[in-house]
Amino acid sequence: MQISFAPLEGITGWLYRSVHHAMFPGLHTYYTPFWAPTADSPLSGRGLADVLPDHNQGVPLVPQLLTNRAEDFIAAAKALQDLGYQEVNLNLGCPSGTVTAKRKGSGFLSLPEHLDQFFAEVFSGLDLRVSVKTRLGLHSPEEWPGLLEIFNRYPIAELTIHPRIRTDFYREALRMESFRYAVSHTDLPLCFNGDLTSPLQYHAFSQDFPAIQHVMIGRGLVANPALAREIQGGPPLTKEELMEFHARLLEGYASVLSGDRPVLGKMKELWFYWSHLFPAPEKPLKAMRKARTLSDYTSAVQGLFRDQDLLPGAHFSPF
Ligand SMILES: Cc1cc2nc3c(=O)[nH]c(=O)nc-3n(C[C@H](O)[C@H](O)[C@H](O)COP(=O)(O)O)c2cc1C
């Protein structure tokens, strides 16, 4: 089974990926958080920085794009191809209101005819692998069979399914019956994504779906950066590894971001996930959240690492 790192906007940018890959090698692919190309700007700014080969040395990477305009997708994909990428992923899953209001991400799923036309143009205009990461629909899982029929018309390199509809966001129960429907109604290579946060959940999934050869894991891997190693039978994450991972990320962000505030923002977001690994994280977490300077933040983190050990078997829970 191949295990990949799902894209998480704000978290799994190039710096995070390079530190993760250096310390916890073995993932099949990392997907970039989405870049939304426009006609004027197919690839620039943060999107370009995230995919620059210099920033991603040795990291197996697939860039992700968010758009509903075929010409913008094609222009950005060509720019990525010029940088050496052989696959580009289309985001049809983002549930955020600002994105769906523009009929992008999972909002694009509500325009099946437009989506069909989009794929027709994209697949005639490009000669690189185009993969798709999708939800089951915008408002209802009843949209799913029709959407799958559209996907089936095109040579999509791989279809990653997050079996929720838009209004489920990331918390409602997975709709596994719709994933099962896809397994028996498509010949496209499938990848599964959703709530695989522990080896137990992973093994239950792979028993239920022995034909699936690829899974994408997001929050579970952010909470426990060694999750894929554990799943593959390796040793569990140690506190020393988490301390080193934390230190390398902190140092990295401090060297590329200016001022304490953006660095603190990045680190605090990670603690939302890492805190699940500790028995009593509330107090130090509160001190971290209150910290306005890197030195206050660092003393709160040091206190946590000094006073608490990792909970054996702890993992992120979305519920
Ligand atoms: C903070 C956050 C940011 C995300 N950003 C993206 C993104 O840029 N592109 C994308 O396809 N999915 C994005 N996702 C969705 C994840 O890739 C993944 O589908 C979701 O977290 C479910 O998988 P998991 O249960 O393994 O975390 C994001 C999710 C979260 C929580």
The ligand as a MOL file (V3000), in Angstrom:
LIG
                    3D

  0  0  0     0  0            999 V3000
M  V30 BEGIN CTAB
M  V30 COUNTS 31 33 0 0 0
M  V30 BEGIN ATOM
M  V30 1 C -6.5420 22.9310 7.6920 0
M  V30 2 C -6.8480 22.1010 6.4750 0
M  V30 3 C -6.3930 22.5200 5.2400 0
M  V30 4 C -6.6710 21.7560 4.0860 0
M  V30 5 N -6.1940 22.1610 2.8600 0
M  V30 6 C -6.4350 21.4060 1.7510 0
M  V30 7 C -5.9220 21.7580 0.4500 0
M  V30 8 O -5.2470 22.7630 0.2640 0
M  V30 9 N -6.2180 20.9290 -0.5870 0
M  V30 10 C -6.9770 19.7870 -0.4410 0
M  V30 11 O -7.2120 19.0530 -1.4020 0
M  V30 12 N -7.4390 19.4230 0.7730 0
M  V30 13 C -7.1870 20.1930 1.8500 0
M  V30 14 N -7.6380 19.7860 3.0750 0
M  V30 15 C -8.3040 18.4740 3.1850 0
M  V30 16 C -7.2790 17.3760 3.4910 0
M  V30 17 O -6.3740 17.2200 2.4210 0
M  V30 18 C -7.9880 16.0390 3.7480 0
M  V30 19 O -8.7850 15.7470 2.6310 0
M  V30 20 C -8.8670 16.0820 4.9880 0
M  V30 21 O -8.1610 16.6010 6.0950 0
M  V30 22 C -9.3810 14.6790 5.3060 0
M  V30 23 O -8.3100 13.7620 5.4470 0
M  V30 24 P -7.7560 13.3450 6.9040 0
M  V30 25 O -8.9360 12.8400 7.6870 0
M  V30 26 O -6.7090 12.3090 6.6480 0
M  V30 27 O -7.2090 14.6040 7.5240 0
M  V30 28 C -7.4160 20.5490 4.2150 0
M  V30 29 C -7.8670 20.1420 5.4720 0
M  V30 30 C -7.6000 20.8940 6.5900 0
M  V30 31 C -8.1030 20.4050 7.9340 0
M  V30 END ATOM
M  V30 BEGIN BOND
M  V30 1 1 1 2
M  V30 2 1 2 3
M  V30 3 2 2 30
M  V30 4 2 3 4
M  V30 5 1 4 5
M  V30 6 1 4 28
M  V30 7 2 5 6
M  V30 8 1 6 7
M  V30 9 1 6 13
M  V30 10 2 7 8
M  V30 11 1 7 9
M  V30 12 1 9 10
M  V30 13 2 10 11
M  V30 14 1 10 12
M  V30 15 2 12 13
M  V30 16 1 13 14
M  V30 17 1 14 15
M  V30 18 1 14 28
M  V30 19 1 15 16
M  V30 20 1 16 17
M  V30 21 1 16 18
M  V30 22 1 18 19
M  V30 23 1 18 20
M  V30 24 1 20 21
M  V30 25 1 20 22
M  V30 26 1 22 23
M  V30 27 1 23 24
M  V30 28 2 24 25
M  V30 29 1 24 26
M  V30 30 1 24 27
M  V30 31 2 28 29
M  V30 32 1 29 30
M  V30 33 1 30 31
M  V30 END BOND
M  V30 END CTAB
M  END
